[in-house]
């Protein structure tokens, strides 16, 4: 009997120990993951109906505010600009939780941080407005320009300051109105949610940072950087043959140039005309898989960018090229299994514009208390070094050459130094199209004649199934130019 009691006691001790370990694991080691899980709506239910700070653009437009509506839930969130900022603000819903900065900065907006609750000893004995207003880095005029330039075509526009990572515009079409999701009429909110889930165009999907596409020839800025960083490729050597097609080792399937054109030469020339055959050969036979994978990852591929928005997608560059040189050749020109978000391609361009360093991208500029004091402010910090400063300077000049006399001449803006790279990316059957349907890409930086670049833009205009070929220079470039001009007018270059 005593032995049985001891066994039962030992079993209870083991169960208690397991429970203790599990509880501590959840409370300490997995706390952050649980708090960030979109299915965890505990904080949203706690804060719904309570006072909440506004969300504003850097130029002072209120894009989210709380109003008193009476009833049991008392207050609801409203979004004066409707769809324009939805993929950044997200929504604030009693039933469905929150998304965007409404989720990331929920505690600051609701005044629930320790600093806001107990700023001083006297705060323990008085009822103050502890909410915080969130000031975004986004500029409303540039965001409006992005929407107007893209129009009703599916795609995305990302505008950044490469010097500190601040995001000036982040627009994707289609978008949605977060207001109905966030109201106190829960039947309306549920109907709005069901409509979004049933919509095949996925308007609630923030394509700019949550969707991946083959980057096409815009990826050549990474391949060119790999050549320079490794020391294997210089400005004058090697010289790639002028050909219309290149057949990688271990295959008989050729890689061709745009519309069957013949091109070749040294690095400045092949980047200027975006020569597929030369870059495919460079990646497959001159640089090899180790150099290509290492450089792609230095630029941020195979890692999710640390942007202060939820569920940012990880861009992908394959790593398993063993005995698959044809796949490496295709990947070196941004095709095959290479997949990038528009944000990632903006970051890759920002690396070149900012001396080789990629700053952490962010949409928060500052949090401001009800009395005007700054509660928190973004401190610029680097994410990674993509390439050496000297190689970044070389790439900068090469991209300027693409605007001066290459595939992006339409990006030339008087009085401003602009460097760019176009891209035309083939789709596949899994994308709902054919090889004749293409995504149109353009990435660019802009700055004053003297000094560093102050703006970076990445644009994708998505392929239309059955719509045929569209080029980066012909379709994406006008969007990028219009947005850059709006940003420059708003003081983005030399302002």
C-alpha positions in Angstrom: 0.0 0.0 0.0 2.8 2.4 0.9 4.5 1.6 -2.3 1.4 2.5 -4.3 0.9 5.7 -2.4 4.6 6.6 -3.2 4.0 5.9 -6.9 0.9 8.0 -7.0 2.7 10.8 -5.2 5.7 10.5 -7.6 3.3 10.6 -10.5 1.6 13.7 -9.2 5.0 15.4 -8.7 5.9 14.6 -12.3 2.6 16.0 -13.5 3.1 19.1 -11.5 6.7 19.5 -12.8 5.4 19.1 -16.4 2.7 21.7 -15.8 5.2 24.1 -14.2 7.6 23.8 -17.2 4.7 24.2 -19.7 3.4 27.2 -17.8 6.8 28.9 -17.8 7.4 28.1 -21.4 4.1 29.8 -22.4 4.6 32.8 -20.1 8.2 33.5 -20.9 9.5 31.7 -24.0 6.4 31.8 -26.2 4.8 35.0 -24.8 5.7 37.2 -27.8 4.5 34.6 -30.3 1.2 34.2 -28.5 0.7 38.0 -28.2 1.4 38.4 -32.0 -0.9 35.6 -33.1 -3.7 37.2 -35.1 -6.1 34.7 -33.5 -5.4 36.2 -30.1 -8.0 38.9 -29.7 -7.8 39.3 -25.9 -6.2 42.8 -25.9 -8.6 43.9 -28.7 -11.7 42.9 -26.7 -10.2 44.6 -23.6 -9.6 47.8 -25.5 -12.7 47.9 -27.8 -15.0 50.8 -26.8 -12.3 52.5 -24.7 -10.6 55.8 -25.6 -8.0 55.3 -28.3 -5.4 57.5 -30.0 -5.5 58.7 -33.6 -3.3 57.5 -36.4 -1.9 60.3 -38.5 0.3 60.7 -41.6 3.6 62.6 -41.4 1.8 65.5 -43.0 -0.9 65.6 -40.4 -3.9 63.8 -42.0 -5.9 61.7 -39.6 -6.3 58.2 -41.1 -7.9 56.5 -38.1 -9.9 57.9 -35.2 -12.3 56.8 -32.5 -15.7 58.4 -32.1 -18.4 58.1 -29.5 -21.5 56.2 -30.9 -23.3 55.2 -27.7 -24.8 51.8 -27.1 -23.2 48.9 -25.3 -19.9 49.1 -27.1 -19.8 52.9 -26.7 -17.1 53.8 -29.3 -15.9 52.6 -32.7 -13.0 53.1 -34.9 -13.4 55.1 -38.1 -11.1 55.5 -41.2 -11.7 58.8 -43.0 -9.7 57.8 -46.1 -11.4 54.4 -46.5 -9.2 52.1 -48.6 -6.2 54.4 -49.0 -4.3 53.4 -45.9 -6.0 50.1 -45.1 -3.0 47.9 -45.6 -1.0 50.0 -43.1 -3.6 50.9 -40.5 -5.4 47.6 -40.7 -8.7 47.3 -38.8 -9.8 47.3 -35.2 -12.7 44.8 -34.9 -14.5 43.4 -31.8 -15.1 40.1 -33.5 -12.0 39.7 -35.7 -9.2 41.4 -33.7 -6.9 43.8 -35.4 -4.4 44.0 -38.2 -1.8 46.5 -39.4 -0.5 49.1 -37.0 -3.7 48.9 -35.1 -2.4 45.5 -33.9 1.3 46.2 -33.7 0.9 49.5 -31.7 -2.4 48.5 -29.9 -1.0 49.1 -26.4 0.4 52.5 -27.3 -2.8 53.6 -29.0 -4.9 52.3 -26.0 -2.6 53.9 -23.5 -1.8 50.5 -21.9 2.0 50.6 -21.7 3.6 51.0 -18.3 5.1 54.3 -19.3 1.7 55.7 -20.3 -0.1 54.3 -17.3 2.4 55.4 -14.7 4.4 58.3 -16.2 4.9 59.7 -12.7 4.1 58.9 -9.1 1.2 61.4 -9.3 -0.4 59.4 -12.1 -1.2 56.7 -9.5 -3.8 59.0 -8.0 -5.5 60.7 -10.9 -7.5 59.7 -14.0 -5.6 61.0 -17.0 -6.0 60.4 -20.8 -3.1 58.0 -21.3 -3.8 57.2 -25.0 -1.1 57.9 -27.6 -1.4 59.2 -31.2 0.6 57.2 -33.7 2.3 59.4 -36.3 3.2 57.4 -39.4 6.1 58.0 -41.8 3.7 57.9 -44.7 2.9 61.0 -46.6 -0.7 61.3 -47.6 0.0 63.2 -50.9 2.5 60.6 -52.0 0.1 57.8 -51.0 -2.7 59.5 -53.1 -0.2 59.8 -56.0 0.6 56.1 -55.8 -3.1 55.2 -55.9 -3.8 57.5 -58.8 -0.8 56.3 -60.8 -1.5 52.6 -60.4 -5.2 53.1 -61.1 -7.4 50.0 -61.2 -4.5 47.7 -62.2 -3.5 45.0 -59.6 -0.1 45.9 -58.2 1.9 47.7 -55.5 3.9 50.8 -55.0 6.5 51.1 -52.2 8.4 54.4 -51.5 11.1 54.6 -48.9 13.8 56.9 -47.6 16.9 54.6 -47.8 18.8 56.7 -45.3 16.6 55.7 -42.3 14.2 53.1 -43.6 11.1 55.2 -43.3 8.3 54.2 -45.6 6.8 57.2 -47.4 4.1 55.3 -49.3 2.8 51.7 -49.3 -0.1 51.1 -51.7 -1.6 48.0 -53.2 -4.6 47.6 -55.4 -7.1 46.2 -54.8 -7.7 47.5 -51.3 -10.6 47.6 -48.9 -12.4 49.9 -46.4 -11.6 48.9 -42.8 -14.5 50.9 -41.4 -17.3 48.3 -41.7 -15.1 45.7 -40.0 -14.4 48.1 -37.1 -17.9 49.3 -36.3 -20.2 48.6 -33.4 -22.8 47.0 -35.6 -21.5 43.5 -35.4 -23.8 42.1 -38.0 -22.4 44.6 -40.5 -18.9 43.8 -39.4 -19.5 40.0 -40.0 -21.0 40.7 -43.4 -18.0 42.8 -44.3 -15.6 40.1 -43.2 -17.4 37.4 -45.2 -17.4 39.6 -48.3 -13.7 40.0 -48.0 -13.1 36.3 -47.5 -15.3 35.5 -50.5 -13.7 38.1 -52.8 -11.4 36.3 -55.3 -9.3 39.4 -55.8 -8.2 39.3 -52.1 -8.5 43.1 -51.4 -7.5 42.6 -47.8 -4.1 41.1 -48.9 -1.3 43.7 -48.5 0.5 42.7 -51.7 3.2 45.2 -51.0 4.8 43.2 -48.2 2.8 40.0 -47.9 2.7 38.7 -51.5 5.7 37.4 -53.5 6.3 37.5 -57.3 9.2 36.6 -59.6 11.2 39.8 -59.7 12.5 39.3 -63.3 15.2 41.5 -64.4 15.1 43.8 -61.4 16.9 41.0 -59.6 19.9 41.6 -61.9 21.0 44.4 -59.5 21.6 41.6 -57.0 23.4 39.4 -59.5 25.6 42.4 -60.6 26.3 43.1 -56.9 27.3 39.5 -56.4 29.8 39.8 -59.2 31.3 43.1 -57.9 31.4 42.0 -54.2 33.1 38.7 -55.0 35.7 40.4 -57.1 35.1 38.0 -59.9 33.3 40.6 -62.1 34.6 44.1 -62.8 33.6 46.9 -65.0 35.7 45.8 -68.0 36.1 42.1 -67.5 34.7 39.5 -68.2 33.2 40.4 -71.5 30.2 38.2 -72.3 29.6 37.2 -75.9 27.0 39.0 -78.0 24.4 36.3 -78.6 20.6 35.9 -78.9 20.5 32.8 -76.6 22.5 31.0 -73.9 22.3 27.3 -73.2 23.4 26.5 -69.7 25.3 23.3 -68.9 23.3 20.1 -68.4 20.4 21.2 -70.6 19.5 21.8 -74.2 16.9 24.5 -73.3 18.1 28.0 -74.2 17.6 31.2 -72.3 16.8 34.0 -74.7 17.0 37.8 -74.6 14.0 40.1 -74.8 12.2 39.6 -78.1 15.2 37.6 -79.5 17.6 40.5 -79.4 21.4 40.1 -79.5 23.4 41.5 -76.6 26.6 41.0 -74.7 29.6 42.9 -73.3 31.0 44.0 -70.0 28.9 44.7 -66.9 27.9 48.3 -67.6 26.6 47.4 -71.0 24.7 44.2 -70.0 23.0 46.0 -67.1 22.1 49.0 -69.4 20.3 46.8 -71.9 19.2 44.1 -69.3 20.9 41.2 -71.2 19.4 37.9 -70.1 22.0 35.7 -71.7 25.0 37.5 -70.1 23.4 37.5 -66.6 22.3 33.9 -66.8 25.9 32.9 -67.8 27.3 35.1 -65.1 25.3 33.5 -62.3 25.6 29.9 -63.6 29.2 29.7 -64.8 31.1 32.7 -63.5 29.9 33.2 -60.0 28.3 29.8 -59.1 25.7 28.9 -56.4 27.7 29.8 -53.3 28.3 33.4 -54.3 24.8 33.9 -55.6 23.1 32.5 -52.5 25.3 34.4 -50.1 24.7 37.7 -51.9 21.0 37.2 -52.2 20.8 36.5 -48.5 23.0 39.5 -47.7 20.3 41.5 -49.6 17.6 40.1 -47.3 16.3 37.1 -49.3 15.3 34.0 -47.3 14.5 36.2 -44.3 11.5 38.2 -43.4 12.2 42.0 -43.3 11.8 43.5 -39.8 9.1 46.0 -40.7 6.7 47.0 -38.0 3.7 45.5 -39.8 2.3 42.0 -39.1 3.1 38.9 -41.1 5.6 40.3 -43.6 6.4 37.6 -46.2 9.9 36.2 -46.6 11.3 36.6 -50.1 12.9 33.5 -51.5 16.1 32.7 -53.4 16.7 29.0 -53.8 19.7 27.4 -52.1 19.6 23.8 -53.5 21.4 24.2 -56.9 23.5 21.1 -56.6 23.7 19.6 -60.1 21.0 22.0 -61.3 23.0 24.7 -63.1 20.1 25.5 -65.5 18.0 26.5 -62.5 20.8 28.7 -61.2 21.0 30.4 -64.6 17.2 31.2 -64.5 17.4 32.3 -60.9 20.2 34.7 -61.7 17.8 36.7 -63.9 15.0 36.6 -61.3 13.0 33.7 -62.7 12.3 30.1 -61.8 11.8 29.8 -58.0 13.0 33.3 -57.1 10.1 35.2 -55.4 10.2 38.7 -53.9 7.8 41.1 -52.3 7.7 44.7 -53.6 9.1 45.7 -50.2 12.0 43.4 -50.6 12.9 44.9 -54.0 12.7 48.4 -52.5 15.1 47.2 -49.7 17.5 45.8 -52.3 17.5 49.1 -54.2 17.9 51.0 -50.9 21.0 49.0 -50.1 22.6 50.3 -53.3 21.3 53.9 -52.6 22.6 53.9 -49.0 26.2 52.8 -49.4 25.5 49.1 -49.1 23.5 49.2 -45.8 19.8 48.3 -45.5 18.1 50.1 -42.8 15.2 48.5 -40.9 12.0 49.5 -42.7 9.3 51.1 -40.6 6.0 53.0 -40.7 6.0 54.4 -37.2 7.6 57.8 -36.8 6.6 58.6 -33.3 4.0 58.1 -30.6 2.6 61.3 -29.1 0.8 61.7 -25.7 -2.5 63.6 -25.3 -0.4 66.6 -23.8 1.8 66.6 -26.9 4.9 65.0 -25.3 6.6 62.3 -27.3 6.2 58.9 -25.8 8.3 57.0 -28.3 10.2 57.8 -31.4 11.7 55.5 -34.1 15.5 55.4 -33.9 17.0 54.5 -37.2 18.9 51.3 -37.2 20.5 49.1 -39.8 19.2 45.6 -40.7 22.2 44.3 -42.6 25.0 45.2 -44.9 24.4 43.9 -48.4 27.6 45.0 -50.1 30.7 47.1 -49.5 30.4 50.9 -49.9 32.7 51.0 -52.9 30.6 48.3 -54.7 27.4 50.1 -53.8 28.8 53.3 -55.4 29.7 51.4 -58.5 26.2 49.9 -58.7 24.7 53.3 -58.2 26.5 54.6 -61.2 25.5 51.6 -63.3 21.8 52.2 -62.4 22.2 55.8 -63.3 23.5 54.6 -66.7 20.3 52.6 -67.2 18.3 55.9 -66.9 20.7 57.9 -69.0 20.9 55.5 -72.0 19.2 52.2 -71.2 15.9 50.5 -70.6 14.7 53.2 -68.1 15.2 56.5 -70.0 11.6 57.5 -69.2 12.7 57.8 -65.5 14.9 60.8 -66.1 13.6 63.7 -64.0 15.2 67.2 -64.6 17.3 68.4 -61.7 17.3 65.0 -60.0 19.8 62.1 -60.1 17.8 58.9 -60.8 19.1 55.4 -61.1 16.8 52.5 -62.0 16.3 49.0 -63.2 13.4 47.6 -65.2 12.0 44.1 -65.0 9.7 42.0 -67.1 8.8 38.8 -65.2 7.2 35.8 -66.8 4.3 34.1 -65.0 3.4 30.5 -64.9 0.2 28.4 -65.0 0.2 28.4 -61.2 -0.1 32.2 -61.4 -3.2 31.9 -63.5 -1.5 32.9 -66.7 1.0 31.8 -69.3 4.6 32.7 -70.2 3.2 35.4 -72.5 1.7 37.2 -69.5 4.3 39.3 -67.7 4.6 41.3 -64.5 6.0 44.8 -65.1 8.6 45.9 -62.5 10.7 49.0 -61.9 12.9 49.8 -59.0 14.7 53.2 -58.7 16.4 55.7 -56.4 16.4 59.5 -56.6 18.4 62.2 -55.0 20.0 65.6 -55.4 23.0 66.1 -57.8 25.3 66.3 -54.7 24.7 64.0 -51.8 23.0 60.6 -51.1 19.8 59.3 -52.6 16.8 60.3 -50.5 14.0 58.2 -52.1 13.6 54.7 -53.3 10.6 53.3 -55.2 9.6 49.8 -56.2 6.6 49.3 -58.5 5.0 46.1 -59.8 2.0 46.1 -62.2 0.8 42.5 -62.1 0.2 40.4 -65.2 -3.3 40.1 -66.5 -4.1 36.5 -67.3 -4.4 36.4 -71.1 -3.4 40.0 -71.3 0.0 39.3 -72.9 3.3 41.0 -72.4 3.8 44.2 -70.5 7.3 45.7 -69.9 8.8 47.4 -66.9 9.9 50.4 -69.0 6.6 50.8 -70.7 4.1 50.1 -67.9 5.8 50.3 -64.4 8.1 53.2 -65.2 5.3 55.8 -65.7 3.8 54.8 -62.3 7.2 55.1 -60.6 8.0 58.4 -62.2 4.6 59.9 -61.2 5.1 58.8 -57.6 8.7 60.1 -57.4 7.6 63.4 -58.8 4.9 63.7 -56.1 7.4 62.8 -53.4 9.9 65.3 -54.7 7.2 68.0 -54.8 6.4 67.1 -51.2 10.0 67.8 -50.2 11.4 64.4 -50.6 14.6 65.4 -52.4 16.7 68.2 -51.1 13.7 69.4 -49.1 
